Amino acid sequence: HITGARLKAEGVVAGVADLLLLVPSQQHHALCIEMKTAKGRQSPAQKEWQQHAETHGYRYEVVRDFDTFERVVSEHLKNNE
């Protein structure tokens, strides 16, 4: 709980994606990435934030490994051309 208190003090907001790539593509305003382990699950706050982001034109991906991360970022940037 100490880590959570520190993060909150630093301005971290519950539910917000771990990584935000603030580069628009032809289809989306930006890319939001939530990093999870193979068995990790989104919290209710994360699911709510995902729904809000997608409703407003942002791409949101839950990524569980580096290969998927690389593919998702590459796709997003390729659609920026």
ABEGO torsion letter per residue (X at the ends): XAAAAAAAAAGBBBGBBABBBBBBBAABABBBBBBBBAABBBBAAAAAAAAAAAAAGBBBBBBABAAAAAAAAAAAAAAAX
